Structures are given as structure tokens and as C-alpha cells.
Amino acid sequence: MELLAQVEGNVNAIGYGLAAIGPGIGLGILIGKALEGMARQPEATGVLRVNMFIGIALVEALALLGIVAGFLFT
């Protein structure tokens, strides 16, 4: 029975690790494209920066949902 509890804990850690990959990739693409847009059109920097931070907040919410789901389904 103790071995089953250890395996279950490891599966939860792997599940959260997989849930963190998506937001990590999303943040990389989001920030990279925002910087690319700022480099191409410096006059649009303010608008791009605001939209980038809103996008970062939404993508980070996905990572938080992943960890909450890991705690709920244990």
C-alpha cells in the first residue's frame, strides 16, 4: 500500500511538470513576438507592452490551474 502512495505522488509531480510545459512555451512565443514587434515598429512599443503583460497574466493563469488541478485530483 505504501508503494502505491509513492507512485501516486510521483505521477502528480509528472502531471504538473507536463502542465507547466505549455505555459512555458506560450510565454516564450508571446515575449519573443512582442520584442520582435517592438523592434520592427518602435512607435508601437507602449501598446505592445501592455498587450504583452495582459497575455503573460493569462498564460500564467494556466500554470496555476495546472497546479490546482494536481492538488484537486490526488
All heavy atoms as TSV, in Angstrom:
chain	resi	resn	atom	element	x	y	z
A	1	MET	N	N	0.823	-1.190	0.000
A	1	MET	CA	C	0.000	0.000	0.000
A	1	MET	C	C	0.870	1.257	0.000
A	1	MET	O	O	0.535	2.240	-0.618
A	1	MET	CB	C	-0.925	-0.037	1.219
A	1	MET	CG	C	-2.054	0.909	1.098
A	1	MET	SD	S	-3.062	0.444	-0.303
A	1	MET	CE	C	-4.572	1.138	0.130
A	2	GLU	N	N	1.990	1.199	0.719
A	2	GLU	CA	C	2.892	2.352	0.788
A	2	GLU	C	C	3.522	2.638	-0.572
A	2	GLU	O	O	3.703	3.787	-0.950
A	2	GLU	CB	C	3.972	2.075	1.827
A	2	GLU	CG	C	4.884	3.247	2.083
A	2	GLU	CD	C	5.870	2.929	3.187
A	2	GLU	OE1	O	5.473	2.309	4.189
A	2	GLU	OE2	O	7.029	3.302	3.028
A	3	LEU	N	N	3.813	1.576	-1.326
A	3	LEU	CA	C	4.394	1.742	-2.656
A	3	LEU	C	C	3.413	2.447	-3.581
A	3	LEU	O	O	3.802	3.315	-4.372
A	3	LEU	CB	C	4.776	0.383	-3.231
A	3	LEU	CG	C	5.367	0.402	-4.637
A	3	LEU	CD1	C	6.691	1.148	-4.614
A	3	LEU	CD2	C	5.559	-1.005	-5.140
A	4	LEU	N	N	2.132	2.139	-3.459
A	4	LEU	CA	C	1.120	2.795	-4.290
A	4	LEU	C	C	1.050	4.292	-4.002
A	4	LEU	O	O	0.929	5.102	-4.915
A	4	LEU	CB	C	-0.246	2.150	-4.063
A	4	LEU	CG	C	-1.402	2.687	-4.901
A	4	LEU	CD1	C	-1.112	2.474	-6.384
A	4	LEU	CD2	C	-2.692	2.029	-4.514
A	5	ALA	N	N	1.177	4.686	-2.744
A	5	ALA	CA	C	1.158	6.108	-2.384
A	5	ALA	C	C	2.372	6.821	-2.956
A	5	ALA	O	O	2.279	7.961	-3.409
A	5	ALA	CB	C	1.104	6.271	-0.872
A	6	GLN	N	N	3.526	6.171	-2.965
A	6	GLN	CA	C	4.724	6.778	-3.539
A	6	GLN	C	C	4.578	6.965	-5.040
A	6	GLN	O	O	4.964	7.986	-5.589
A	6	GLN	CB	C	5.951	5.926	-3.229
A	6	GLN	CG	C	6.340	5.936	-1.777
A	6	GLN	CD	C	7.473	4.971	-1.491
A	6	GLN	OE1	O	7.889	4.215	-2.365
A	6	GLN	NE2	N	7.966	4.993	-0.264
A	7	VAL	N	N	4.026	5.973	-5.712
A	7	VAL	CA	C	3.827	6.066	-7.162
A	7	VAL	C	C	2.826	7.167	-7.483
A	7	VAL	O	O	3.017	7.932	-8.423
A	7	VAL	CB	C	3.352	4.704	-7.731
A	7	VAL	CG1	C	2.914	4.846	-9.177
A	7	VAL	CG2	C	4.455	3.672	-7.612
A	8	GLU	N	N	1.783	7.296	-6.698
A	8	GLU	CA	C	0.776	8.320	-6.931
A	8	GLU	C	C	1.370	9.722	-6.801
A	8	GLU	O	O	1.084	10.610	-7.591
A	8	GLU	CB	C	-0.382	8.156	-5.954
A	8	GLU	CG	C	-1.520	9.137	-6.201
A	8	GLU	CD	C	-2.666	8.900	-5.247
A	8	GLU	OE1	O	-3.021	7.736	-5.025
A	8	GLU	OE2	O	-3.209	9.894	-4.738
A	9	GLY	N	N	2.226	9.922	-5.812
A	9	GLY	CA	C	2.879	11.215	-5.644
A	9	GLY	C	C	3.774	11.549	-6.822
A	9	GLY	O	O	3.833	12.687	-7.279
A	10	ASN	N	N	4.477	10.568	-7.348
A	10	ASN	CA	C	5.342	10.797	-8.494
A	10	ASN	C	C	4.542	11.114	-9.750
A	10	ASN	O	O	4.957	11.937	-10.553
A	10	ASN	CB	C	6.239	9.579	-8.731
A	10	ASN	CG	C	7.280	9.408	-7.645
A	10	ASN	OD1	O	7.651	10.379	-6.992
A	10	ASN	ND2	N	7.725	8.192	-7.440
A	11	VAL	N	N	3.409	10.484	-9.911
A	11	VAL	CA	C	2.569	10.752	-11.078
A	11	VAL	C	C	2.030	12.179	-11.021
A	11	VAL	O	O	1.957	12.860	-12.039
A	11	VAL	CB	C	1.421	9.721	-11.160
A	11	VAL	CG1	C	0.419	10.101	-12.218
A	11	VAL	CG2	C	1.981	8.340	-11.430
A	12	ASN	N	N	1.699	12.660	-9.826
A	12	ASN	CA	C	1.231	14.042	-9.688
A	12	ASN	C	C	2.328	15.028	-10.060
A	12	ASN	O	O	2.064	16.041	-10.703
A	12	ASN	CB	C	0.757	14.307	-8.262
A	12	ASN	CG	C	-0.528	13.581	-7.949
A	12	ASN	OD1	O	-1.284	13.227	-8.842
A	12	ASN	ND2	N	-0.768	13.345	-6.678
A	13	ALA	N	N	3.557	14.746	-9.649
A	13	ALA	CA	C	4.671	15.632	-9.990
A	13	ALA	C	C	4.911	15.648	-11.499
A	13	ALA	O	O	5.159	16.700	-12.089
A	13	ALA	CB	C	5.936	15.194	-9.257
A	14	ILE	N	N	4.814	14.499	-12.123
A	14	ILE	CA	C	4.981	14.436	-13.580
A	14	ILE	C	C	3.843	15.186	-14.269
A	14	ILE	O	O	4.060	15.898	-15.238
A	14	ILE	CB	C	5.036	12.964	-14.041
A	14	ILE	CG1	C	6.329	12.320	-13.545
A	14	ILE	CG2	C	4.939	12.862	-15.555
A	14	ILE	CD1	C	6.375	10.823	-13.738
A	15	GLY	N	N	2.635	15.053	-13.746
A	15	GLY	CA	C	1.491	15.762	-14.326
A	15	GLY	C	C	1.652	17.264	-14.260
A	15	GLY	O	O	1.367	17.969	-15.229
A	16	TYR	N	N	2.145	17.778	-13.142
A	16	TYR	CA	C	2.346	19.219	-13.058
A	16	TYR	C	C	3.483	19.662	-13.963
A	16	TYR	O	O	3.422	20.727	-14.558
A	16	TYR	CB	C	2.614	19.683	-11.627
A	16	TYR	CG	C	2.899	21.163	-11.597
A	16	TYR	CD1	C	1.917	22.066	-11.969
A	16	TYR	CD2	C	4.149	21.655	-11.290
A	16	TYR	CE1	C	2.169	23.423	-12.002
A	16	TYR	CE2	C	4.414	23.003	-11.306
A	16	TYR	CZ	C	3.410	23.880	-11.666
A	16	TYR	OH	O	3.678	25.214	-11.716
A	17	GLY	N	N	4.507	18.840	-14.068
A	17	GLY	CA	C	5.602	19.170	-14.985
A	17	GLY	C	C	5.112	19.292	-16.414
A	17	GLY	O	O	5.491	20.208	-17.149
A	18	LEU	N	N	4.244	18.386	-16.815
A	18	LEU	CA	C	3.668	18.467	-18.165
A	18	LEU	C	C	2.741	19.670	-18.300
A	18	LEU	O	O	2.677	20.287	-19.358
A	18	LEU	CB	C	2.911	17.176	-18.488
A	18	LEU	CG	C	3.778	15.932	-18.658
A	18	LEU	CD1	C	2.903	14.704	-18.848
A	18	LEU	CD2	C	4.744	16.092	-19.809
A	19	ALA	N	N	2.038	20.012	-17.226
A	19	ALA	CA	C	1.147	21.171	-17.273
A	19	ALA	C	C	1.933	22.476	-17.345
A	19	ALA	O	O	1.427	23.482	-17.829
A	19	ALA	CB	C	0.228	21.185	-16.050
A	20	ALA	N	N	3.173	22.488	-16.887
A	20	ALA	CA	C	3.997	23.698	-16.917
A	20	ALA	C	C	4.694	23.890	-18.257
A	20	ALA	O	O	5.151	24.991	-18.563
A	20	ALA	CB	C	5.024	23.653	-15.806
A	21	ILE	N	N	4.766	22.840	-19.063
A	21	ILE	CA	C	5.431	22.957	-20.364
A	21	ILE	C	C	4.647	23.882	-21.292
A	21	ILE	O	O	5.236	24.731	-21.961
A	21	ILE	CB	C	5.608	21.563	-21.007
A	21	ILE	CG1	C	6.675	20.786	-20.256
A	21	ILE	CG2	C	5.989	21.681	-22.481
A	21	ILE	CD1	C	6.816	19.361	-20.712
A	22	GLY	N	N	3.344	23.759	-21.318
A	22	GLY	CA	C	2.512	24.586	-22.203
A	22	GLY	C	C	2.655	26.075	-21.933
A	22	GLY	O	O	2.944	26.845	-22.853
A	23	PRO	N	N	2.452	26.509	-20.695
A	23	PRO	CA	C	2.649	27.932	-20.413
A	23	PRO	C	C	4.082	28.402	-20.661
A	23	PRO	O	O	4.299	29.541	-21.067
A	23	PRO	CB	C	2.281	28.069	-18.936
A	23	PRO	CG	C	1.334	26.956	-18.692
A	23	PRO	CD	C	1.792	25.843	-19.568
A	24	GLY	N	N	5.061	27.536	-20.441
A	24	GLY	CA	C	6.451	27.915	-20.711
A	24	GLY	C	C	6.675	28.200	-22.184
A	24	GLY	O	O	7.308	29.195	-22.558
A	25	ILE	N	N	6.154	27.338	-23.020
A	25	ILE	CA	C	6.263	27.552	-24.467
A	25	ILE	C	C	5.467	28.788	-24.869
A	25	ILE	O	O	5.923	29.609	-25.660
A	25	ILE	CB	C	5.772	26.299	-25.224
A	25	ILE	CG1	C	6.730	25.139	-24.989
A	25	ILE	CG2	C	5.636	26.586	-26.720
A	25	ILE	CD1	C	6.220	23.817	-25.496
A	26	GLY	N	N	4.280	28.942	-24.292
A	26	GLY	CA	C	3.446	30.103	-24.609
A	26	GLY	C	C	4.111	31.417	-24.235
A	26	GLY	O	O	4.058	32.387	-24.994
A	27	LEU	N	N	4.758	31.452	-23.083
A	27	LEU	CA	C	5.459	32.676	-22.671
A	27	LEU	C	C	6.624	32.982	-23.600
A	27	LEU	O	O	6.858	34.141	-23.942
A	27	LEU	CB	C	5.965	32.544	-21.234
A	27	LEU	CG	C	4.925	32.705	-20.148
A	27	LEU	CD1	C	5.523	32.367	-18.795
A	27	LEU	CD2	C	4.375	34.111	-20.141
A	28	GLY	N	N	7.350	31.966	-23.999
A	28	GLY	CA	C	8.467	32.179	-24.915
A	28	GLY	C	C	8.017	32.765	-26.237
A	28	GLY	O	O	8.614	33.720	-26.751
A	29	ILE	N	N	6.955	32.229	-26.785
A	29	ILE	CA	C	6.430	32.740	-28.059
A	29	ILE	C	C	5.878	34.151	-27.886
A	29	ILE	O	O	6.152	35.048	-28.692
A	29	ILE	CB	C	5.339	31.782	-28.606
A	29	ILE	CG1	C	5.973	30.460	-29.009
A	29	ILE	CG2	C	4.607	32.419	-29.782
A	29	ILE	CD1	C	4.956	29.385	-29.360
A	30	LEU	N	N	5.117	34.368	-26.823
A	30	LEU	CA	C	4.491	35.666	-26.569
A	30	LEU	C	C	5.520	36.775	-26.410
A	30	LEU	O	O	5.432	37.823	-27.069
A	30	LEU	CB	C	3.617	35.573	-25.318
A	30	LEU	CG	C	2.950	36.852	-24.847
A	30	LEU	CD1	C	1.796	37.180	-25.763
A	30	LEU	CD2	C	2.457	36.690	-23.437
A	31	ILE	N	N	6.504	36.553	-25.573
A	31	ILE	CA	C	7.511	37.590	-25.325
A	31	ILE	C	C	8.386	37.788	-26.547
A	31	ILE	O	O	8.731	38.918	-26.902
A	31	ILE	CB	C	8.334	37.234	-24.069
A	31	ILE	CG1	C	7.428	37.274	-22.841
A	31	ILE	CG2	C	9.511	38.176	-23.899
A	31	ILE	CD1	C	8.051	36.727	-21.589
A	32	GLY	N	N	8.735	36.698	-27.223
A	32	GLY	CA	C	9.556	36.811	-28.429
A	32	GLY	C	C	8.874	37.615	-29.518
A	32	GLY	O	O	9.495	38.481	-30.162
A	33	LYS	N	N	7.605	37.361	-29.736
A	33	LYS	CA	C	6.874	38.096	-30.776
A	33	LYS	C	C	6.664	39.555	-30.385
A	33	LYS	O	O	6.680	40.441	-31.245
A	33	LYS	CB	C	5.527	37.428	-31.058
A	33	LYS	CG	C	5.642	36.066	-31.694
A	33	LYS	CD	C	6.256	36.167	-33.060
A	33	LYS	CE	C	6.329	34.807	-33.716
A	33	LYS	NZ	N	6.879	34.867	-35.069
A	34	ALA	N	N	6.455	39.815	-29.094
A	34	ALA	CA	C	6.302	41.204	-28.659
A	34	ALA	C	C	7.601	41.981	-28.863
A	34	ALA	O	O	7.584	43.125	-29.341
A	34	ALA	CB	C	5.872	41.260	-27.196
A	35	LEU	N	N	8.724	41.371	-28.523
A	35	LEU	CA	C	10.012	42.037	-28.740
A	35	LEU	C	C	10.296	42.241	-30.223
A	35	LEU	O	O	10.845	43.268	-30.635
A	35	LEU	CB	C	11.137	41.233	-28.090
A	35	LEU	CG	C	11.165	41.239	-26.572
A	35	LEU	CD1	C	12.241	40.317	-26.055
A	35	LEU	CD2	C	11.359	42.644	-26.044
A	36	GLU	N	N	9.913	41.262	-31.019
A	36	GLU	CA	C	10.076	41.399	-32.467
A	36	GLU	C	C	9.236	42.551	-33.007
A	36	GLU	O	O	9.692	43.349	-33.829
A	36	GLU	CB	C	9.673	40.093	-33.148
A	36	GLU	CG	C	9.861	40.075	-34.637
A	36	GLU	CD	C	9.423	38.744	-35.231
A	36	GLU	OE1	O	9.477	37.714	-34.530
A	36	GLU	OE2	O	9.029	38.751	-36.414
A	37	GLY	N	N	8.013	42.673	-32.517
A	37	GLY	CA	C	7.147	43.777	-32.937
A	37	GLY	C	C	7.679	45.127	-32.489
A	37	GLY	O	O	7.604	46.114	-33.225
A	38	MET	N	N	8.253	45.179	-31.271
A	38	MET	CA	C	8.832	46.439	-30.789
A	38	MET	C	C	10.061	46.829	-31.611
A	38	MET	O	O	10.308	48.019	-31.835
A	38	MET	CB	C	9.220	46.305	-29.319
A	38	MET	CG	C	8.062	46.263	-28.374
A	38	MET	SD	S	8.658	46.050	-26.688
A	38	MET	CE	C	7.213	45.376	-25.905
A	39	ALA	N	N	10.817	45.847	-32.041
A	39	ALA	CA	C	11.999	46.143	-32.852
A	39	ALA	C	C	11.609	46.632	-34.237
A	39	ALA	O	O	12.263	47.500	-34.810
A	39	ALA	CB	C	12.882	44.902	-32.966
A	40	ARG	N	N	10.521	46.091	-34.770
A	40	ARG	CA	C	10.091	46.490	-36.116
A	40	ARG	C	C	9.388	47.843	-36.123
A	40	ARG	O	O	9.511	48.599	-37.072
A	40	ARG	CB	C	9.168	45.421	-36.713
A	40	ARG	CG	C	9.879	44.158	-37.077
A	40	ARG	CD	C	8.896	43.134	-37.613
A	40	ARG	NE	N	9.567	41.886	-37.891
A	40	ARG	CZ	C	9.903	41.485	-39.104
A	40	ARG	NH1	N	9.636	42.236	-40.147
A	40	ARG	NH2	N	10.505	40.327	-39.278
A	41	GLN	N	N	8.592	48.101	-35.086
A	41	GLN	CA	C	7.850	49.366	-35.011
A	41	GLN	C	C	8.011	49.968	-33.614
A	41	GLN	O	O	7.181	49.738	-32.733
A	41	GLN	CB	C	6.369	49.140	-35.313
A	41	GLN	CG	C	6.096	48.771	-36.747
A	41	GLN	CD	C	4.620	48.683	-37.013
A	41	GLN	OE1	O	3.815	48.509	-36.110
A	41	GLN	NE2	N	4.252	48.813	-38.282
A	42	PRO	N	N	9.061	50.738	-33.399
A	42	PRO	CA	C	9.300	51.300	-32.058
A	42	PRO	C	C	8.189	52.227	-31.579
A	42	PRO	O	O	7.990	52.384	-30.379
A	42	PRO	CB	C	10.603	52.082	-32.229
A	42	PRO	CG	C	11.240	51.538	-33.452
A	42	PRO	CD	C	10.133	51.048	-34.321
A	43	GLU	N	N	7.443	52.810	-32.490
A	43	GLU	CA	C	6.366	53.725	-32.064
A	43	GLU	C	C	5.188	52.984	-31.446
A	43	GLU	O	O	4.353	53.588	-30.775
A	43	GLU	CB	C	5.892	54.583	-33.248
A	43	GLU	CG	C	5.220	53.814	-34.368
A	43	GLU	CD	C	6.186	53.270	-35.412
A	43	GLU	OE1	O	7.409	53.437	-35.257
A	43	GLU	OE2	O	5.700	52.669	-36.377
A	44	ALA	N	N	5.098	51.682	-31.649
A	44	ALA	CA	C	4.001	50.895	-31.083
A	44	ALA	C	C	4.420	50.170	-29.800
A	44	ALA	O	O	3.725	49.270	-29.344
A	44	ALA	CB	C	3.517	49.884	-32.110
A	45	THR	N	N	5.524	50.570	-29.221
A	45	THR	CA	C	6.059	49.874	-28.048
A	45	THR	C	C	5.081	49.879	-26.878
A	45	THR	O	O	4.902	48.854	-26.213
A	45	THR	CB	C	7.395	50.514	-27.621
A	45	THR	OG1	O	8.320	50.382	-28.698
A	45	THR	CG2	C	7.952	49.855	-26.386
A	46	GLY	N	N	4.442	51.011	-26.603
A	46	GLY	CA	C	3.522	51.103	-25.464
A	46	GLY	C	C	2.362	50.139	-25.572
A	46	GLY	O	O	2.031	49.432	-24.618
A	47	VAL	N	N	1.738	50.095	-26.744
A	47	VAL	CA	C	0.589	49.209	-26.948
A	47	VAL	C	C	1.026	47.750	-26.881
A	47	VAL	O	O	0.354	46.917	-26.256
A	47	VAL	CB	C	-0.078	49.519	-28.314
A	47	VAL	CG1	C	-1.172	48.518	-28.613
A	47	VAL	CG2	C	-0.620	50.925	-28.334
A	48	LEU	N	N	2.161	47.443	-27.497
A	48	LEU	CA	C	2.641	46.063	-27.475
A	48	LEU	C	C	3.002	45.612	-26.063
A	48	LEU	O	O	2.740	44.476	-25.681
A	48	LEU	CB	C	3.853	45.915	-28.395
A	48	LEU	CG	C	3.555	45.961	-29.885
A	48	LEU	CD1	C	4.847	46.002	-30.676
A	48	LEU	CD2	C	2.725	44.774	-30.305
A	49	ARG	N	N	3.600	46.500	-25.293
A	49	ARG	CA	C	3.993	46.138	-23.934
A	49	ARG	C	C	2.765	45.860	-23.067
A	49	ARG	O	O	2.744	44.886	-22.309
A	49	ARG	CB	C	4.836	47.252	-23.314
A	49	ARG	CG	C	5.397	46.866	-21.971
A	49	ARG	CD	C	6.293	47.931	-21.375
A	49	ARG	NE	N	7.454	48.163	-22.223
A	49	ARG	CZ	C	7.891	49.380	-22.574
A	49	ARG	NH1	N	7.284	50.463	-22.139
A	49	ARG	NH2	N	8.949	49.513	-23.337
A	50	VAL	N	N	1.746	46.686	-23.177
A	50	VAL	CA	C	0.519	46.478	-22.387
A	50	VAL	C	C	-0.132	45.161	-22.770
A	50	VAL	O	O	-0.514	44.365	-21.900
A	50	VAL	CB	C	-0.456	47.661	-22.591
A	50	VAL	CG1	C	-1.808	47.342	-22.004
A	50	VAL	CG2	C	0.109	48.923	-21.977
A	51	ASN	N	N	-0.250	44.909	-24.063
A	51	ASN	CA	C	-0.862	43.656	-24.509
A	51	ASN	C	C	-0.015	42.451	-24.113
A	51	ASN	O	O	-0.545	41.381	-23.807
A	51	ASN	CB	C	-1.079	43.677	-26.014
A	51	ASN	CG	C	-2.197	44.607	-26.412
A	51	ASN	OD1	O	-3.100	44.869	-25.635
A	51	ASN	ND2	N	-2.131	45.115	-27.626
A	52	MET	N	N	1.309	42.609	-24.115
A	52	MET	CA	C	2.184	41.521	-23.710
A	52	MET	C	C	1.953	41.174	-22.239
A	52	MET	O	O	1.854	40.001	-21.881
A	52	MET	CB	C	3.650	41.894	-23.930
A	52	MET	CG	C	4.626	40.816	-23.518
A	52	MET	SD	S	6.348	41.291	-23.657
A	52	MET	CE	C	6.496	42.466	-22.314
A	53	PHE	N	N	1.852	42.182	-21.368
A	53	PHE	CA	C	1.653	41.904	-19.948
A	53	PHE	C	C	0.281	41.283	-19.675
A	53	PHE	O	O	0.147	40.427	-18.791
A	53	PHE	CB	C	1.863	43.159	-19.110
A	53	PHE	CG	C	3.319	43.523	-18.961
A	53	PHE	CD1	C	3.749	44.808	-19.216
A	53	PHE	CD2	C	4.244	42.582	-18.565
A	53	PHE	CE1	C	5.081	45.143	-19.079
A	53	PHE	CE2	C	5.578	42.901	-18.420
A	53	PHE	CZ	C	6.000	44.189	-18.683
A	54	ILE	N	N	-0.725	41.678	-20.420
A	54	ILE	CA	C	-2.039	41.041	-20.275
A	54	ILE	C	C	-1.957	39.579	-20.700
A	54	ILE	O	O	-2.488	38.684	-20.031
A	54	ILE	CB	C	-3.110	41.801	-21.095
A	54	ILE	CG1	C	-3.359	43.166	-20.476
A	54	ILE	CG2	C	-4.404	40.999	-21.175
A	54	ILE	CD1	C	-4.230	44.074	-21.325
A	55	GLY	N	N	-1.276	39.327	-21.798
A	55	GLY	CA	C	-1.089	37.948	-22.259
A	55	GLY	C	C	-0.290	37.118	-21.278
A	55	GLY	O	O	-0.599	35.944	-21.040
A	56	ILE	N	N	0.745	37.708	-20.674
A	56	ILE	CA	C	1.546	36.986	-19.687
A	56	ILE	C	C	0.674	36.591	-18.495
A	56	ILE	O	O	0.773	35.468	-17.985
A	56	ILE	CB	C	2.755	37.838	-19.245
A	56	ILE	CG1	C	3.791	37.889	-20.364
A	56	ILE	CG2	C	3.377	37.298	-17.971
A	56	ILE	CD1	C	4.932	38.853	-20.108
A	57	ALA	N	N	-0.178	37.490	-18.053
A	57	ALA	CA	C	-1.061	37.184	-16.918
A	57	ALA	C	C	-1.994	36.020	-17.255
A	57	ALA	O	O	-2.214	35.124	-16.427
A	57	ALA	CB	C	-1.864	38.416	-16.533
A	58	LEU	N	N	-2.526	36.007	-18.463
A	58	LEU	CA	C	-3.435	34.928	-18.850
A	58	LEU	C	C	-2.706	33.593	-18.982
A	58	LEU	O	O	-3.223	32.549	-18.589
A	58	LEU	CB	C	-4.144	35.282	-20.153
A	58	LEU	CG	C	-5.109	36.463	-20.075
A	58	LEU	CD1	C	-5.648	36.809	-21.455
A	58	LEU	CD2	C	-6.246	36.167	-19.125
A	59	VAL	N	N	-1.508	33.615	-19.528
A	59	VAL	CA	C	-0.748	32.376	-19.681
A	59	VAL	C	C	-0.303	31.845	-18.316
A	59	VAL	O	O	-0.320	30.631	-18.083
A	59	VAL	CB	C	0.462	32.600	-20.628
A	59	VAL	CG1	C	1.379	31.412	-20.625
A	59	VAL	CG2	C	-0.018	32.888	-22.040
A	60	GLU	N	N	0.083	32.720	-17.412
A	60	GLU	CA	C	0.470	32.279	-16.072
A	60	GLU	C	C	-0.716	31.686	-15.327
A	60	GLU	O	O	-0.534	30.812	-14.481
A	60	GLU	CB	C	1.065	33.437	-15.273
A	60	GLU	CG	C	2.464	33.790	-15.676
A	60	GLU	CD	C	3.462	32.686	-15.389
A	60	GLU	OE1	O	3.309	31.979	-14.381
A	60	GLU	OE2	O	4.395	32.537	-16.181
A	61	ALA	N	N	-1.917	32.147	-15.629
A	61	ALA	CA	C	-3.107	31.565	-15.003
A	61	ALA	C	C	-3.242	30.090	-15.379
A	61	ALA	O	O	-3.711	29.279	-14.573
A	61	ALA	CB	C	-4.357	32.336	-15.410
A	62	LEU	N	N	-2.805	29.718	-16.576
A	62	LEU	CA	C	-2.858	28.310	-16.975
A	62	LEU	C	C	-1.934	27.456	-16.112
A	62	LEU	O	O	-2.293	26.341	-15.735
A	62	LEU	CB	C	-2.460	28.164	-18.449
A	62	LEU	CG	C	-3.411	28.758	-19.471
A	62	LEU	CD1	C	-2.817	28.627	-20.865
A	62	LEU	CD2	C	-4.755	28.079	-19.403
A	63	ALA	N	N	-0.761	27.968	-15.801
A	63	ALA	CA	C	0.151	27.217	-14.936
A	63	ALA	C	C	-0.443	27.055	-13.535
A	63	ALA	O	O	-0.319	25.988	-12.926
A	63	ALA	CB	C	1.499	27.927	-14.866
A	64	LEU	N	N	-1.080	28.090	-13.042
A	64	LEU	CA	C	-1.712	27.989	-11.725
A	64	LEU	C	C	-2.873	27.002	-11.733
A	64	LEU	O	O	-3.076	26.261	-10.769
A	64	LEU	CB	C	-2.184	29.363	-11.253
A	64	LEU	CG	C	-1.073	30.363	-10.943
A	64	LEU	CD1	C	-1.657	31.721	-10.606
A	64	LEU	CD2	C	-0.199	29.865	-9.817
A	65	LEU	N	N	-3.622	26.976	-12.821
A	65	LEU	CA	C	-4.697	25.987	-12.926
A	65	LEU	C	C	-4.136	24.575	-12.944
A	65	LEU	O	O	-4.750	23.647	-12.410
A	65	LEU	CB	C	-5.528	26.238	-14.189
A	65	LEU	CG	C	-6.479	27.432	-14.138
A	65	LEU	CD1	C	-7.141	27.626	-15.499
A	65	LEU	CD2	C	-7.518	27.242	-13.072
A	66	GLY	N	N	-2.977	24.411	-13.572
A	66	GLY	CA	C	-2.340	23.088	-13.609
A	66	GLY	C	C	-1.961	22.598	-12.228
A	66	GLY	O	O	-2.161	21.436	-11.889
A	67	ILE	N	N	-1.412	23.481	-11.412
A	67	ILE	CA	C	-1.015	23.043	-10.060
A	67	ILE	C	C	-2.243	22.827	-9.184
A	67	ILE	O	O	-2.281	21.900	-8.377
A	67	ILE	CB	C	-0.016	24.028	-9.418
A	67	ILE	CG1	C	0.655	23.384	-8.214
A	67	ILE	CG2	C	-0.672	25.316	-8.997
A	67	ILE	CD1	C	1.830	24.130	-7.671
A	68	VAL	N	N	-3.277	23.625	-9.354
A	68	VAL	CA	C	-4.505	23.431	-8.577
A	68	VAL	C	C	-5.164	22.112	-8.969
A	68	VAL	O	O	-5.632	21.366	-8.097
A	68	VAL	CB	C	-5.469	24.618	-8.786
A	68	VAL	CG1	C	-6.844	24.326	-8.241
A	68	VAL	CG2	C	-4.896	25.876	-8.138
A	69	ALA	N	N	-5.185	21.799	-10.246
A	69	ALA	CA	C	-5.762	20.529	-10.694
A	69	ALA	C	C	-4.968	19.363	-10.116
A	69	ALA	O	O	-5.541	18.333	-9.762
A	69	ALA	CB	C	-5.785	20.474	-12.209
A	70	GLY	N	N	-3.658	19.518	-10.010
A	70	GLY	CA	C	-2.842	18.459	-9.419
A	70	GLY	C	C	-3.201	18.211	-7.968
A	70	GLY	O	O	-3.180	17.081	-7.499
A	71	PHE	N	N	-3.521	19.267	-7.235
A	71	PHE	CA	C	-3.905	19.095	-5.836
A	71	PHE	C	C	-5.334	18.564	-5.696
A	71	PHE	O	O	-5.639	17.817	-4.782
A	71	PHE	CB	C	-3.795	20.408	-5.062
A	71	PHE	CG	C	-2.378	20.778	-4.730
A	71	PHE	CD1	C	-1.874	22.010	-5.110
A	71	PHE	CD2	C	-1.562	19.913	-4.051
A	71	PHE	CE1	C	-0.578	22.363	-4.804
A	71	PHE	CE2	C	-0.253	20.254	-3.727
A	71	PHE	CZ	C	0.236	21.476	-4.112
A	72	LEU	N	N	-6.213	18.949	-6.614
A	72	LEU	CA	C	-7.612	18.514	-6.504
A	72	LEU	C	C	-7.792	17.042	-6.833
A	72	LEU	O	O	-8.637	16.372	-6.246
A	72	LEU	CB	C	-8.494	19.357	-7.440
A	72	LEU	CG	C	-8.754	20.788	-7.008
A	72	LEU	CD1	C	-9.590	21.496	-8.063
A	72	LEU	CD2	C	-9.458	20.833	-5.671
A	73	PHE	N	N	-7.045	16.547	-7.788
A	73	PHE	CA	C	-7.262	15.177	-8.275
A	73	PHE	C	C	-6.327	14.162	-7.622
A	73	PHE	O	O	-6.028	13.134	-8.195
A	73	PHE	CB	C	-7.145	15.129	-9.788
A	73	PHE	CG	C	-8.156	15.990	-10.480
A	73	PHE	CD1	C	-7.752	16.992	-11.339
A	73	PHE	CD2	C	-9.507	15.834	-10.261
A	73	PHE	CE1	C	-8.677	17.809	-11.969
A	73	PHE	CE2	C	-10.450	16.624	-10.875
A	73	PHE	CZ	C	-10.026	17.611	-11.735
A	74	THR	N	N	-5.851	14.466	-6.418
A	74	THR	CA	C	-4.988	13.492	-5.729
A	74	THR	C	C	-5.780	12.663	-4.752
A	74	THR	O	O	-6.810	12.972	-4.297
A	74	THR	CB	C	-3.841	14.191	-4.966
A	74	THR	OG1	O	-4.392	15.145	-4.079
A	74	THR	CG2	C	-2.885	14.795	-5.912
